[in-house]
Amino acid sequence: MGSGASQLNQGLKCPSGYDPEDFQAICKLFDSFDTNGDFVVSGSELSSIASVHVQNKIMKNRRKVDTLKTKQDAIKQQSQLRLEVEINAITREIETSVNRDLSLIDNRIETLKQDIACWEIATPEQKHDCFVEVISKDERVSFPEFFKYMRYRVTDMKKHYT
């Protein structure tokens, strides 16, 4: 062995469906490593191919690392874009809700101011009618209706009538 592939090829056949030229190249490489001709490649004979093997593994792993880093960057970028889109959507939703609530409050404030303005210039008769309208169903004020209205206004009553 070690003198060429002709000795190695004795008894070895190229597997069916495999390229004969590639098989011949593998046989020649093995023959070059089998320095003592025993059809076995030992540890010391494998040193050079082992080095190539390790270099290939390193290159493959570096390519995998690069591929994974690229994928990682793409995921980070997609996540950032998704986050921005969702933040913008939530922000718009909240702004819409806040603006709607503020508008409702502004409308209620305006209505109350208009009521205040009307009550400030109301005549005694208009004030009477307003009070009766709030506590009575038939323009007559019964004690149960009066009590129902006044029970939570005792402090006001004491302030004005005692």
C-alpha positions in Angstrom: 0.0 0.0 0.0 1.0 3.6 -0.3 2.2 3.0 -3.8 -1.0 3.8 -5.6 -4.7 3.0 -5.9 -4.1 0.1 -8.2 -3.4 -2.2 -5.2 -6.3 -0.7 -3.2 -8.8 -1.2 -6.0 -8.2 -4.9 -6.0 -11.5 -6.3 -4.6 -13.2 -2.9 -4.2 -16.1 -2.0 -6.4 -17.7 1.4 -7.0 -21.2 1.4 -5.4 -24.0 1.4 -7.9 -25.3 4.9 -8.7 -22.0 6.5 -7.5 -19.7 8.4 -9.8 -16.8 6.2 -10.7 -14.4 9.1 -11.0 -15.3 10.3 -7.5 -14.9 6.7 -6.2 -11.5 6.5 -7.8 -10.5 9.8 -6.2 -11.5 8.6 -2.8 -9.5 5.4 -3.3 -6.4 7.3 -4.3 -6.8 9.6 -1.3 -7.1 6.6 1.1 -4.1 4.9 -0.6 -2.0 8.0 0.0 -2.9 7.9 3.7 -2.3 4.1 4.0 1.5 4.5 4.2 2.2 0.9 5.4 -0.1 -0.9 2.9 -2.3 -2.6 5.5 -5.6 -1.3 4.1 -6.1 0.6 7.4 -5.4 4.2 8.1 -4.1 4.7 11.6 -4.0 7.8 13.8 -0.7 9.1 12.6 -1.7 8.6 9.0 -4.9 10.6 9.5 -3.2 13.8 10.8 -3.3 15.7 7.5 -6.9 14.8 6.6 -8.0 15.4 10.2 -6.7 18.9 10.0 -8.6 19.5 6.7 -11.7 17.9 8.3 -11.5 20.2 11.3 -10.9 23.3 9.1 -14.0 22.3 7.1 -16.0 21.9 10.3 -14.8 25.4 11.5 -15.8 26.9 8.1 -19.2 25.2 8.1 -19.9 26.3 11.7 -18.8 29.9 10.9 -21.2 29.9 8.0 -23.9 28.6 10.3 -23.1 31.3 12.9 -23.3 33.9 10.1 -26.6 32.6 8.9 -28.0 32.5 12.4 -26.8 36.0 13.1 -28.5 37.2 9.9 -31.6 35.4 10.9 -31.3 36.9 14.4 -30.9 40.4 13.0 -34.0 39.9 10.7 -36.1 38.7 13.7 -34.9 41.7 15.8 -35.7 44.1 12.9 -39.2 42.5 12.3 -39.9 42.6 16.0 -38.9 46.3 16.2 -41.2 47.1 13.2 -44.1 45.1 14.7 -43.5 46.8 18.1 -43.6 50.2 16.4 -46.8 49.4 14.5 -48.5 48.1 17.6 -47.4 51.0 19.7 -48.7 53.4 17.0 -52.0 51.6 16.9 -52.4 51.6 20.7 -51.4 55.3 20.8 -54.0 56.2 18.1 -56.6 54.2 19.9 -55.9 55.8 23.3 -55.7 59.3 21.7 -59.1 58.7 20.0 -60.6 57.5 23.3 -59.1 60.4 25.3 -60.3 63.0 22.7 -63.8 61.4 22.7 -63.9 61.5 26.5 -62.6 65.1 26.6 -65.2 66.2 24.0 -68.0 64.6 26.0 -66.8 66.4 29.1 -66.4 69.7 27.2 -70.0 69.3 26.0 -71.2 68.5 29.5 -69.3 71.5 30.9 -70.9 73.8 28.2 -74.4 72.4 29.0 -73.9 73.0 32.7 -72.6 76.5 32.1 -75.7 77.3 30.0 -77.9 75.9 32.8 -76.0 78.1 35.4 -76.4 81.1 33.2 -80.2 80.4 32.9 -80.6 79.9 36.7 -78.6 83.0 37.5 -81.1 85.2 35.6 -84.2 83.1 36.5 -87.1 84.9 38.1 -88.4 83.6 41.4 -91.3 82.0 39.6 -88.9 80.2 37.2 -86.8 79.0 40.2 -90.0 77.7 41.9 -91.1 75.8 38.7 -87.6 74.3 38.3 -87.6 73.0 42.0 -91.1 71.6 41.7 -90.3 69.9 38.4 -87.3 68.2 40.0 -89.1 66.8 43.1 -92.7 66.3 41.9 -94.5 64.3 39.4 -97.7 66.3 39.3 -96.6 69.8 40.3 -97.6 69.1 44.0 -94.9 68.3 46.5 -95.8 65.5 48.9 -93.7 64.7 51.9 -92.3 61.4 50.5 -91.1 63.3 47.4 -89.8 66.2 49.5 -88.0 63.8 51.9 -86.5 61.8 49.0 -85.0 65.0 47.6 -83.9 66.5 51.0 -82.4 63.4 52.7 -79.0 63.9 51.1 -79.1 67.7 51.4 -79.4 68.1 55.2 -76.1 70.0 55.3 -77.4 72.5 52.7 -80.7 72.8 54.6 -78.9 73.6 57.9 -76.7 76.1 56.2 -79.7 78.0 54.7 -82.5 77.5 57.2 -81.1 77.3 60.7 
